[in-house]
Amino acid sequence: MLPPALARYPQFSDTKYYKGMCIYSKGQNNQGVELMREAKKDFENGYTINEDNAIYELYPYQVNWKAIKL
């Protein structure tokens, strides 16, 4: 079952990243890392938070992609 955000927006990079982290923490390392890499590609293609001032302020759940090394 997909999280509601991914069911509605399957390329939402932030949600996909956090799902990958959850899968990774459950011991499914390869699948978790692969999902996080896919999320990074989605981010690079522009699938991220698209709200006012998003470039100036990180929302509490927003992934800081500059700090992530995959």
N, CA and C atoms as a LAMMPS dump frame, in Angstrom:
ITEM: TIMESTEP
0
ITEM: NUMBER OF ATOMS
210
ITEM: BOX BOUNDS ff ff ff
-5.0000000000000000e+02 5.0000000000000000e+02
-5.0000000000000000e+02 5.0000000000000000e+02
-5.0000000000000000e+02 5.0000000000000000e+02
ITEM: ATOMS id mol type element x y z
1 1 1 N 0.84 -1.184 0
2 1 2 C 0 0 0
3 1 3 C 0.885 1.248 0
4 2 1 N 0.577 2.178 -0.865
5 2 2 C 1.351 3.415 -0.962
6 2 3 C 0.882 4.439 0.063
7 3 1 N 1.814 5.266 0.554
8 3 2 C 1.381 6.393 1.366
9 3 3 C 0.451 7.272 0.525
10 4 1 N -0.536 7.953 1.141
11 4 2 C -1.493 8.761 0.377
12 4 3 C -0.831 9.755 -0.576
13 5 1 N 0.256 10.367 -0.173
14 5 2 C 0.919 11.343 -1.045
15 5 3 C 1.48 10.67 -2.292
16 6 1 N 2.058 9.472 -2.151
17 6 2 C 2.6 8.768 -3.315
18 6 3 C 1.5 8.158 -4.177
19 7 1 N 0.368 7.822 -3.569
20 7 2 C -0.75 7.315 -4.355
21 7 3 C -1.27 8.403 -5.287
22 8 1 N -1.272 9.623 -4.801
23 8 2 C -1.776 10.742 -5.599
24 8 3 C -0.698 11.332 -6.506
25 9 1 N 0.536 11.432 -5.989
26 9 2 C 1.665 12.006 -6.74
27 9 3 C 2.828 11.015 -6.711
28 10 1 N 2.86 10.043 -7.62
29 10 2 C 3.855 8.96 -7.55
30 10 3 C 5.304 9.398 -7.701
31 11 1 N 5.552 10.611 -8.165
32 11 2 C 6.928 11.067 -8.325
33 11 3 C 7.303 12.132 -7.292
34 12 1 N 6.557 12.247 -6.219
35 12 2 C 6.838 13.243 -5.172
36 12 3 C 8.117 12.828 -4.441
37 13 1 N 9.194 13.516 -4.732
38 13 2 C 10.53 13.095 -4.301
39 13 3 C 10.689 13.034 -2.789
40 14 1 N 10.148 13.979 -2.057
41 14 2 C 10.334 14 -0.605
42 14 3 C 9.664 12.794 0.06
43 15 1 N 8.439 12.501 -0.338
44 15 2 C 7.732 11.356 0.23
45 15 3 C 8.415 10.048 -0.147
46 16 1 N 8.853 9.951 -1.39
47 16 2 C 9.531 8.736 -1.849
48 16 3 C 10.839 8.535 -1.09
49 17 1 N 11.546 9.619 -0.794
50 17 2 C 12.791 9.532 -0.029
51 17 3 C 12.521 8.973 1.372
52 18 1 N 11.5 9.511 2.043
53 18 2 C 11.194 9.042 3.396
54 18 3 C 10.704 7.597 3.398
55 19 1 N 9.981 7.192 2.369
56 19 2 C 9.585 5.789 2.261
57 19 3 C 10.829 4.912 2.112
58 20 1 N 11.789 5.364 1.309
59 20 2 C 13.042 4.631 1.159
60 20 3 C 13.796 4.518 2.475
61 21 1 N 13.788 5.585 3.258
62 21 2 C 14.448 5.53 4.571
63 21 3 C 13.78 4.507 5.48
64 22 1 N 12.46 4.448 5.451
65 22 2 C 11.733 3.478 6.279
66 22 3 C 12.056 2.05 5.858
67 23 1 N 12.066 1.812 4.549
68 23 2 C 12.395 0.482 4.046
69 23 3 C 13.828 0.114 4.441
70 24 1 N 14.743 1.067 4.326
71 24 2 C 16.14 0.846 4.709
72 24 3 C 16.257 0.5 6.19
73 25 1 N 15.525 1.214 7.029
74 25 2 C 15.611 0.981 8.477
75 25 3 C 15.004 -0.363 8.888
76 26 1 N 14.181 -0.937 8.015
77 26 2 C 13.619 -2.262 8.29
78 26 3 C 14.548 -3.379 7.843
79 27 1 N 15.739 -3.021 7.338
80 27 2 C 16.727 -4.018 6.971
81 27 3 C 16.758 -4.372 5.493
82 28 1 N 15.918 -3.752 4.701
83 28 2 C 15.908 -3.997 3.26
84 28 3 C 16.748 -2.913 2.595
85 29 1 N 18.052 -2.996 2.837
86 29 2 C 18.971 -1.922 2.459
87 29 3 C 18.984 -1.617 0.971
88 30 1 N 19.093 -2.638 0.133
89 30 2 C 19.178 -2.395 -1.312
90 30 3 C 17.93 -1.712 -1.848
91 31 1 N 16.749 -2.178 -1.428
92 31 2 C 15.509 -1.581 -1.906
93 31 3 C 15.349 -0.159 -1.392
94 32 1 N 15.749 0.081 -0.156
95 32 2 C 15.653 1.422 0.411
96 32 3 C 16.544 2.416 -0.302
97 33 1 N 17.78 2.02 -0.545
98 33 2 C 18.726 2.909 -1.241
99 33 3 C 18.259 3.16 -2.67
100 34 1 N 17.765 2.126 -3.335
101 34 2 C 17.282 2.289 -4.709
102 34 3 C 16.116 3.277 -4.766
103 35 1 N 15.207 3.19 -3.803
104 35 2 C 14.075 4.111 -3.773
105 35 3 C 14.54 5.545 -3.485
106 36 1 N 15.538 5.699 -2.617
107 36 2 C 16.072 7.033 -2.339
108 36 3 C 16.784 7.607 -3.559
109 37 1 N 17.471 6.772 -4.316
110 37 2 C 18.119 7.243 -5.56
111 37 3 C 17.066 7.658 -6.592
112 38 1 N 16.004 6.886 -6.663
113 38 2 C 14.903 7.228 -7.571
114 38 3 C 14.271 8.562 -7.156
115 39 1 N 14.146 8.773 -5.848
116 39 2 C 13.599 10.035 -5.345
117 39 3 C 14.491 11.206 -5.735
118 40 1 N 15.799 11.006 -5.663
119 40 2 C 16.728 12.076 -6.053
120 40 3 C 16.565 12.42 -7.536
121 41 1 N 16.389 11.404 -8.382
122 41 2 C 16.164 11.659 -9.807
123 41 3 C 14.859 12.422 -10.022
124 42 1 N 13.824 12.042 -9.274
125 42 2 C 12.551 12.766 -9.374
126 42 3 C 12.728 14.221 -8.958
127 43 1 N 13.512 14.456 -7.91
128 43 2 C 13.777 15.828 -7.468
129 43 3 C 14.478 16.614 -8.573
130 44 1 N 15.483 16.008 -9.175
131 44 2 C 16.229 16.677 -10.238
132 44 3 C 15.349 16.978 -11.451
133 45 1 N 14.272 16.207 -11.615
134 45 2 C 13.325 16.449 -12.703
135 45 3 C 12.22 17.424 -12.302
136 46 1 N 12.314 17.972 -11.068
137 46 2 C 11.391 19.017 -10.647
138 46 3 C 10.205 18.564 -9.831
139 47 1 N 10.162 17.309 -9.424
140 47 2 C 9.044 16.812 -8.631
141 47 3 C 9.327 16.992 -7.143
142 48 1 N 9.014 18.162 -6.635
143 48 2 C 9.234 18.477 -5.231
144 48 3 C 8.153 19.443 -4.774
145 49 1 N 8.319 19.995 -3.612
146 49 2 C 7.346 20.951 -3.089
147 49 3 C 7.299 22.154 -4.012
148 50 1 N 6.115 22.538 -4.377
149 50 2 C 5.944 23.62 -5.323
150 50 3 C 5.046 24.698 -4.705
151 51 1 N 5.409 25.151 -3.521
152 51 2 C 4.621 26.143 -2.813
153 51 3 C 5.354 27.478 -2.806
154 52 1 N 4.631 28.521 -2.429
155 52 2 C 5.241 29.843 -2.336
156 52 3 C 6.428 29.819 -1.38
157 53 1 N 7.478 30.493 -1.756
158 53 2 C 8.685 30.655 -0.948
159 53 3 C 9.412 29.349 -0.647
160 54 1 N 9.138 28.284 -1.382
161 54 2 C 9.793 26.998 -1.136
162 54 3 C 11.305 27.095 -1.322
163 55 1 N 11.758 28.017 -2.175
164 55 2 C 13.203 28.129 -2.374
165 55 3 C 13.878 28.891 -1.242
166 56 1 N 13.103 29.597 -0.442
167 56 2 C 13.675 30.395 0.64
168 56 3 C 13.609 29.705 1.993
169 57 1 N 12.651 28.798 2.146
170 57 2 C 12.428 28.196 3.455
171 57 3 C 12.152 26.709 3.294
172 58 1 N 12.847 25.876 4.059
173 58 2 C 12.583 24.446 4.05
174 58 3 C 11.401 24.158 4.964
175 59 1 N 10.468 23.385 4.465
176 59 2 C 9.346 22.966 5.296
177 59 3 C 9.831 21.843 6.196
178 60 1 N 9.147 21.587 7.309
179 60 2 C 9.656 20.599 8.276
180 60 3 C 9.931 19.219 7.684
181 61 1 N 9.163 18.782 6.715
182 61 2 C 9.344 17.451 6.136
183 61 3 C 10.137 17.483 4.837
184 62 1 N 10.532 18.652 4.384
185 62 2 C 11.211 18.785 3.1
186 62 3 C 12.648 18.273 3.187
187 63 1 N 13.047 17.492 2.214
188 63 2 C 14.391 16.922 2.163
189 63 3 C 15.378 17.975 1.696
190 64 1 N 16.502 18.092 2.385
191 64 2 C 17.572 18.983 1.961
192 64 3 C 18.512 18.174 1.076
193 65 1 N 18.252 18.189 -0.22
194 65 2 C 18.969 17.336 -1.159
195 65 3 C 20.445 17.686 -1.263
196 66 1 N 20.814 18.898 -0.923
197 66 2 C 22.221 19.282 -0.988
198 66 3 C 23.051 18.569 0.079
199 67 1 N 22.405 18.161 1.155
200 67 2 C 23.098 17.503 2.263
201 67 3 C 23.111 15.977 2.149
202 68 1 N 22.393 15.431 1.198
203 68 2 C 22.258 13.986 1.049
204 68 3 C 23.286 13.452 0.066
205 69 1 N 24.012 12.444 0.473
206 69 2 C 24.986 11.77 -0.399
207 69 3 C 24.5 10.351 -0.647
208 70 1 N 24.147 10.046 -1.884
209 70 2 C 23.71 8.686 -2.212
210 70 3 C 24.669 8.039 -3.175
